[in-house]
Amino acid sequence: MVCDHVSQAVLTLPVSSTPVYKEECTQCFDDHNMAAGIDVCLSCFNGGCPGTPNNHAHQHAMKSGHHLTVNIRRVRKESDERPAKLTKLEIVEEPENDQYEFETFVRCWGCSGARVDNVPEDVQRVVHAVLHAVEASKGSEIKAWAEEVTACSHFDGLTQAPAADFSSEALHQCSMCDKRDNLWMCLSCGHVGCGRKQYDGSGGNNHAIAHFEQTGHRVSVKLGTITPEGTADAYCYTCDDNKLNPHLAQHLQVFGINVAAQQKTEKSIAELQLEHNLKFDFSMTTADGTQLQPVAGPGLTGLRNLGNSCYLASVMQCVFGIDRFRDRYFPSAADHFLTCSQLHPAKCMLCQLHKLANGLWSGRYAVLETENGETRHQHGISPAHFKAMVARDHPEFASMRQQDAFEFLQHLNKQIDIAERPVEGGALNPTSVFDFTTEERLQCTKCSRVRYTTQKSSLLSLPVAKRPLAAVEGAPQEFEPVQLAECFDMMTADETVDGYMCPSCEQPTTAKKSTRFATFPKVLAVQVRRFEFVNWVPQKLEIPVQVPQGPIELGAYRGQGLQPGEEALPETDDQPPTDAQPEPVDESVVAQLESMGFPRVRCVKAVKKTGNTGAESAMNWIFEHMDDADIDIDAPDSEPQGTAAVADPAAVEQLMAMGFPQARVERELLQSDGDANRALDRLLNLSDDVTMDNVAAATDSKDDSASCSQYELTGFVS
């Protein structure tokens, strides 16, 4: 007899778009390979660890009221066979059931985690669907890895006639051998054949392609990949490529196959491609051939490759090496999970930050493995859930392509700012360690009057001197080493501004402009711009930048503000009012575009027009507007309005929920033409009133790191 929680449960089957977290806990890095396995909620498909010390599965059940879970544990099968030697890159299907066996049982947390016997058929169907669903973290990766599959005309107007010996009972085995997986059904006659034979003898026996060569029937579908939503792997032998079949349901109906009743039971080609890429064995040796020594313990946990995710792993290791980040997310992880109002931890940025901090600093997952008596490197942790969360609204970081680490750090800081803003008004936000203020000094060379302005920043982009060495035929171009101090010298050097309209002289003159630090951050994040524009394509320059060991003193680059004897330039009528601050401009992106050869006014305009969304979008805007007559005329920061505008109430409410006061939200929305994303950038990047008096107060504070100008290198990403 089953308990009331089972008999009264109303469960629904997961569809292909439903995220199913069946391999790893969404709140820690315990996974289905561990002794306790993973409990998957049969109501919302959250994954939780059922064992000590965390028991997140029980926490989820108590918080959500979802009592039923299926426990999944994966156990590797014993095998005496040695793996085939890899001699070339190709996708080889290795059925998971041939390597592992899965131990499962249904648990009821409403009955103190008791095992459920005599599981009803409707619950069994949900369990079966969970076991054959794609792991949620892999779903987005598979989508990113998958090539863009298009339709072809060979699926249109297809002539179909089931063969005389066709039987739906024969769909589970190749008609020409005993293979029962990787089966392809001909959509013309229903013939079932196994897939292609691989170089090492694994895979199928080429019976599907042999059928095409004998009959000319050129389109087929992979059985086991058909979903109720009408998707499946389809192949056209004439095009010799994977193709989209827009008529799949209609074609299968001819053979008595109802798409809506199908359940996916095999991995698609995209899933196999992802697994193949994730199995890439990265070299554990240095450039001189020295073998890297295995390390383990708290703070020494490695991040596993997700496929072109080195930029993310490098940045996160550096970030969580900063005490403010570690202290914010590591000690409080357990308390946050108990109090977080988000029912789905995989969709909560703070949950994923706490999870990653715990994984890196607990030492629980940094244990050296042994094999045949030999000490091997630790298994490490996979930041897949974190990557899916931090990159969910960013098309580039959500892809599986390599990305720029500096741009990712910028994006990460913004996402943390958004997540932390509602928590005690952002008082716990660790990204404040990067905050500093720059001072820009502008002086008219004719009247010698000056103007000082300040700009809030969090990341610094430095220019670098390019001094090529004598070229060697057939070898990459090499450059002279550059000292880091020289980069700071270039950043703070005077820049000549021709055609400056001086408000004092009231005529075009020449001005000198320089940038220095008004305040210093606790942690200075620096990008050295080692790239140039070659044939309209940015290319990296292998310029060695030498950083001194020990203390790095930057006090010489501190700005001093208006000095005795200096006379300030008058404010002009066309200056924006003090409560309408100019559109924030990401100076690091501007610097990247300038290094490509574009004029500064064009770069600033492009960054503004694209809402500070990155160098790529700004560069695309420049190319699209290259022929505009006013492309090099600076756009005003705000347009005059004839009638009073009102901010969108929904956007106001959305931004106020992040902890911003209503007056600032409405003001920035109006300055951003109602665009909530641009308004958010302004709210995050502009303080309420950055003035020289504020800067002086911050600098004079003995407890503030703003006055500390001494640094030491703690990490770098190359």
N, C-alpha and C positions, 0 to 999 in steps of 0.2 A: 504494500500500500504506500502511495506517495504522499508527501506532505501537502498542505494547502498551498504553499508557495509555488509548487510545481503544477498542481491541478488548476490553479487560478491564473497562472501566468499567461499573458497575451504577448506573444512574440512574433516578430516579423523577420522574413529572410533578408539578409543583406544583398543589395544589388551591386553591380560592378563599380558604381560611384561611391559606395558606402565605405568609409575608412574603417578597416578592421585591424586592431592592434593586437596581433597574436604572437609576435616573436619577442617583444621586449616590453617591460613595464613602462608606462608613460611618465612615471615619477622617479624612477631610478633605472639603473642599467642591468638589473637582474633580467635574465632572458630564459627562453624555453630550453636551453641546453643545461641549465642548472638543475639540481636534484629536486627542487620544489616545483619547477616548471613555471608556466604563466597562466593565470586565470583570465579568460576573456569573458566579459560581461555579455550575456545573451540578449540583453535589451538594447544597449548602446554600443557594444563591441569595444569598450575601453579595455586595455590590457593592464593587469596589476599583478605584482608579485604576492604570492600567498604565504610566503615564509618569513622567518625572522631575518633581519631585525626590524623591517619596515611594515610588512603585511599591508601594502597599499591596496590589495584586492578587497580586504575587509573594510578599509577606510572608504573606498568607493561605494561599496554596497550599503554601508550605514548612511552615507551622505545622500545617495541617489535613491535608495529604496529598491534598487535592482538586486534581487537576491540570488538569481541563478547565474552560474558561470560554468564554462567548460575549462578544465585544467588540461593544458597541453604540455607534454614533455617530449623533447626530441632526444633520441639515443642513437649514437652511431653504431652501425652493425660491424661486427668483427669480420675482417677480411684478410686473407693471406696474399691477395693479388697486389702487385706493385702498380702504381699509376703509370699510364703510358707517358713516355717522354714527349714533351711539347716541342715540336719542331717548326711549327708555323702558327700564325694567328688565325683562328677560326672558331666559330661557335659550335661546340659539341654538346649535345643534349645528354646530361647525366641525370636520369630520373632520380628525384630525391628519395623515392621509396627503395631504390637499389642501394643507397648509402645509409639511410636512417630508417628507424622505425619510430612511430609516434604512439605514446601512451596517453590515453585520454580518459577522463571521467567527468561526469556532471556533479557540481557541488552546489549546495544551498547554504548561503550565508545567513539566511533567516533562521536556519536551524544550526547555528554555530559552526558553519562550514562543513556540515555532514555530507558524506558521499551519497548521491542519489542512485538507488537501484531501480530497476524496471522503468527506465526513462520512457515517457510517452512518445509516440511516433512524431507528433508535431515538434517536440523539443529536439528529437533526433535529426529532423530535417534541418533545423537551424544550426545544430552542431556540425552537420555534414557541410553546410554552406560555409561556415566559418573555416573549417579545415581546408577547403579548396579556394578560399578567397585570397586575393593578393594582400600581403602585409601592407598596412597603410603607408609606412615610410617608404616602401619600395614603389608604391603606386605612383607617387609624384616623380620619382626617379625614372621609372619606366617610361612615363609620359615624356619626360625631358630627353631621355636617351633615344626614344623611338624616332626613326626617320619619318619624315612627312610622307605618309602613304596616300597615294592618289588613285582614283578609279581609272579604269581603261575600258575601251569600247568593246572588248571581247566578252564582257559580262552582259552587254546589252543585247536584247533579242536572241538570247541563248536557246538553242534547240535542245530540249530535254526529253529523254525517253528511257525510263528505267529498264535495265537489262532484264531478260527473261528470268535469270536466276537471282535477281536482286531480292534481298530479304533484310528487313530491319534487324533481324537477329544476328546478321553477319557483320554488323557495323563495329564490332568490338575486336576484330582480328583481321590482319592483312589477308586478302583472298589468295595470296600466293606463298605465304610463309606463316610462321607462328607468332610474329610480332604483334603485341597488343598495345603498344604506345607509339606516339609520333605517327598516327594514321591520317592519311589524306583521302577524302572522298571526291571522286570525279563528279562534277555538277552536271555532266551531260548524261551519264549512264548509271551512276551510283557505285561504280567500282571502287573498292577500298584497297589502297596500297600503302606500304610503309615508306618512310622518308628516305633521304639520301644516305648512302654509306659514307662514313668519315674515314680520314686517312689512316686511322689506327684500327680500323675494323669495327668501331662502335657505330651507333646510330642505326639506321634502317638498312634495307637491302635494295634500294633504288627501284622498288616495284611500282611506286606512284609515277615516277618519271618514265619508267619503261612502258606503262600503259599509255601515256601521252605519245611516245614515239611510235607505238603500234597503231593507235587509233586516231591521233590528231586531236583528241579531246583536251583542250588546252587550259581549262580553269578548274580549280579544285578548292576545297575548304579543309582545314585541319580540324578533325573531330577532337572533342575535348576542350576546344577553346571557344565554343559557341556559348554566348551569354543570353539571358532572357531579354536583354536590351537590343539584340539583333546584331551584335558585333562578333567577329571571329577572324582568325588568320586566314586570308585567302591568297591564292597564288595563281599567276598567269604564266604558263610555260612558254608562250609565244613572246611575251615581254621579258620573261625570265626574271621576275621580280615579285615581291609582295605587293598586293594591290587591294584597294578598297572595293568591296562588293556592295553597291547600294541596293541590290535586289536580293539580298541573302535570304530573308524570310520567305519570299516568293519562290526562290529556287529550291529551298529545302522542303517546302510544303509539297512539292511534286513527289518527294520520296517519303511522305508521311511524317516528316519531322517538324514538330511544332516548336518554333523558336522560344516562345514564352515559357515552355515547360523545361527548357534545357538548363543545366548547371555546368559551369566551367570546372573541368577536372584536370587539365594539363596546363603547363606553362606556355605562354605565347612566345613568339620569336623575340619580341621586345624584352620580355622577362629574361630569356636566355642570354640576350645580348648584355643586359645589365649585369647578370651574374658573372659573365665572362670578364667584363671590365673590372668588376670588384675583386676578382681573383688575381689581378696583376700582382706579381711578387716584386715589391720595391727593394732595391739593393740596400743592404745594411752595411755598406762600406763607404769610407770617405773617398775623396778624390785621389788620395795617394794609395788607396788599396787597403787601408787599415780597417779591420773589422770592428764595427761598433759594439761596445760591451752592453749586454742587457742590464737595465736598471729597473727598479721597482720601489714602491712605497708612496706615501702621501705626497702629492705635488709632482709626482713623476709618472703619472698615468698618460699613456699615449692615446691619440685620436686616430681611429682607423680611417682609411681612405674610402670615400664615397664615390670615387670617380671624378677626377679633376677638382677635388675639394681641398687641395693643399693651401690655398689662400685662406680658407675659413679656419682650418686647423691651426695654421701659423698665427693668425690674429688672435684666436681664442686662447691659445697657450700663452701668448704675451699678455693679453688682457687679464687673465686670471692669475698671472704672476704679480699683479698689482694688489697691494694689501687692501685697498678700499673695495675692490670688486670681490676679493675672496671673503672679507669680513662681512660684506653685505649679503652674500648669497649662500655661503657655506654653513655657518653655524645655525642659521635660522631656517634651513630647508624643511626640517620636520614640522616646525611650527607653521610655516606657510602652507604646507600641504593640508594641515588640519583645518585651517581657517579660510582657505581660498574659496571664493563663492563660485568659481568656474567649475561646472560639472565635468568638463572634458579637459584634463590637464594638458593634453597635446595641443590645445588651442589657446593656452595661456602663456604669454611671453615670460611672465615672472616664474611660473612653474618650470618652464624649460631652462631658465637661467639658474634656478636653484638646483635642478636636476644635474645640469652640466657641472656646476661648482662642486656638488657632492661627489660626482663621478671622478673629477680631477683631483680632489683633495682628501677624500676619505681613505684612499689607499686600498679600498675593498676590491677594486678592479685592476690594480697594478701588482699582479702576482706573477712571478716568473714561472713559465711552464717547463716541464721536462718531457723528453721523448727519448726512449731507449737509453736512459741514463744521462742524456745530454741536456744541459740547461739552455733553454731557448728564450726568445723575447716574449714579453707579456702579450696577452691577447688584445688588451686595450679596450676602448669603448667606441661605439659608433655614434656620432653626433647627428644622426639622421632626423630624429624628431625635432631637435633644435634647428637644424637647417630648414626643415619644412616650415617651421613657425616663423623664423626671422626673415625668410625669403618669400613668404606666401603672396605678397603683393608686388613683388619685384621680378619682372620677366627675365632679367639677366641672371640674378643670383638664384632664381628658381630653376634655371637650366643646369645642365651638366657640363657647361663649358668653363674653361679657365677664366678667372676674373682678376681684376686688380685688387690687391690686398688693401691699399689705401682707400679706395672707393668703398670696399666692404666695411672698413672701420667707420667711415662716415655714416653709412647706412645703419650699422649696428648702433652707434651712438644715438641716432635719431629714434630708432625703435625702442631703445631703453628709456630715452627721455619720455616718450609717449606712455610707456607702461608705468614708469615711476611717478609721473606727474600727479595722479590721484592719491598716491600713498604719502600721507603727511605733507601734502603740498610739494612733493618732490624733494623733501629734506634728506631723504636717504639715497638719492640718485648718485651712484658712484661715478658717472661720467663727468661730474663737476671737477674731477682731478685734472681733466684736460683743458679746462676753461682758462682763457687769458684774454687780455685786451691789447690791441695794437694801437699805436699812436702814429697818425700820418701828419707830417709837417709839410705845408705848402708855402713857398716864399716867392713873391714877385721879384724878379731881378731888377726891375726899374725903380719901384718905390720901397723895396726891401721890407714891406709889411708881410706878416705871416698869418697863417690860419692853422690851428691844430684841431684835428678830428680824431675820434676814437671808434674802434670797431671791435665788437666781441667776436672771438674766434675760439676754436677748440683744437684745430689741427693746423700744422704749419707746412707749407710747401716751399722748398728752397731751390733756387737756381743753381746750376753747376757749370763750371768753366769747361769748355770743350777744346782740348789741345791734342790733336791727333799725332801719333808717332809715325815714323816713316813706314809707308805701306809695304807689306810683303806679299808678293803675288801668290794668290791661292789661299791666303790666310785672312781671317777676320781682322777688321780694322782695330788697332789697339790705341789706347789713349794714355796720356800722362796721369799719374795719380793726383787727386785733388784733396787737400786738407778740408775737414769739415768747417774750420774757422773761415776759410775762403768763401764758402757758400753763404755763411752769415754776413760776411763783408759785402758780398754782391747784393744780398737782400736789403741791407740797410744803406747802400750807396745812393747818392743823389741821382735822380732821374730828371732829365730835361723835358719840360712840357711846352711845346711850341704852340703859339696861337692862343695862349691862355687869356681869357677876357677878365682883366683885373678890375674888381669893383671899385678900387681906389683910383687907379689911373684912368678908368673908363675907356680903355682901348686895349686891343690885343697886344700882349707882351709875351715874354718868355718867363716861365716859372720853373723852380726846382722843387722836386717832391722827394721825400724820403719816408721810410717806414721803420719804426722801432717798436720795442716792447713797452707798453705802458704798465702792464702787470705780467707776472710770470705764472705759469701753471705749476701744479705740484708734479705732474707728469707731462713732459713735452713729447708729443707725437709728431715726428718729422718725416716728410717725404722729400727725397732728393729727385728732382726732375731729370732723370737720365734718359731722355728720349727726344727725338726731333721728327719733323715732318719730311718724309722723303716720298716724292711722287704722290702726294696727298694721303699717304699712309703713315701713321705714327710708328716709329721704329725705336726699339730700346738701344741705348748706347752703353757699351760695357766700359764705363768710366769708373776706375777704382776710387772710392771715397774713403779716406783714411780717418778713422775716429780715434782720438787719443784714449789710452787706458787711464783710468783714474778720474778725478774731478774735471768737469768741463765748465768753465766760468763764462757766463754770458752777460755779466753786469755791464760790459762795455757797450752793449746794444740796447741799453735802457733809455727810453725817452725821458726828457726833463720837463716837457710842457712849456708854456710861455715863460720866457726868461726876462729878467730885468733889462730894460733897454729895448726890448722888442715891442713893436706896435702891431696890434691885431688888425687884420683886414676887416673892413666893415661888412656887416651882413647885408645882403641885397634883398629887394622886395620879392624876387622870384625864388628865394630860399623857402623850402617847405616849413610849415609851422612846427614848433617843437613837439607837438603831440602827434604829428604824422611823420614817422620815421621813414627813411628811404627803404626801398625794397632790398632785403638782405641779399648779398651776393657772395657765393662761395668762392673765396679768393683762390683756393687751391685749383678749382676747375678753371677759373679765369687764367691762372698761371699755366696750366696745361695747354690751353688753347693758344695763349701767347707764344709758347715755345714752339708751336706748330707754324708760326709765322703770321698769324692774324693780328690786326691792330687791336689795341686794348678796348677801344670803344665798341668794336664789333663783338669782341668776346664777352664784355659785360652785358651788352644788349642781348646776345644769344642766351646767356645764363638766365637773365631776367625773363625772357620770353618763354623759356622752357621750365620756369618755376624751380630752378635749382635741382633738377633731376639727374644731373651728371654730365660728364664730358661728352659722352657719345651722343646724347640727344641734342646738346648744344651745338656740337659739330655738324650734326645732320641739319639743324636749323640754319646754320651759316651756309651750307651748300645749297639748301633750298631757296635761300633769299639772296644769293650772291649777286643777282642782277638788279636787286631793289635799289632805286635811286637814293633812298635815305638810309641805306644799311650802315653807313658810318656816321650817321647823325644820332646823337644820344637821345633816347626816348625819355620823356619826363617820368618821374616816379609816380605821379598821380595825375589823372586827367581832371580838368575842371568840370564840375558838375553843376548843371543849371538848376536841378531840383534836388531836394534832400533825398538821399537813398536810404533804404532800410535793409539791414542784413537779414538773410534767410533765417527764420526762427529755428528750423531743424538743424542748420549748420551751427548756429549759436549754441544750441543745447548739446550738440555732439562735442564741440570744443570745450565747453564749460565742464563737461563730464571728466575731462582730463585735468581739471584743476585750475584752469585759467579764469580770471575774473571777467564778468560779463562786459564791462566797459572796454577792456582790451580786445576781447574776442570780436565785438561788433566793429571796433575801429579797424582791426587788421583785416576783417572780412571785406569791409568797404575798400580798403587800400588794395585788396587782391581781387577786385571785381567779383566778389562772391565765391571765389574758388577756395574751397575748404582746405585743400592740400597746400596751396600757396600761403594761405593764412596761417596754417600750422607751422610752416617753415619760418614765417615771420615771428610767430609767438615763441618758437624755440630758439631762434637765433638773435632776436633783439630783446634786450632788457628793457624794462619800463622807461628808464631814463639814464642812459650811459653818458655821464658828463665827466669833465676833467676833475671836478670836485669829488665825484664818486671814486674815480681812479686814485686820487691822492689819498682818500680815506682808506681804500683797500691796501694801498702800498704802505701806509703808516701803521697798519694793524700788525702788532708784534706776533699774534697767533696765526696769522694768515700766511699761506705759502706764497702769496702774490709778490712778496718782496724778496723771496729766495731765488737767486739766479744761478745757483750751482747745481749741476746735473752729473749723472754718471750713466753710461750705457748699460741697460739691463736686457735688451733684446732687440733683434732686427729681423726683418723679413726681406729676403732677396729675390 
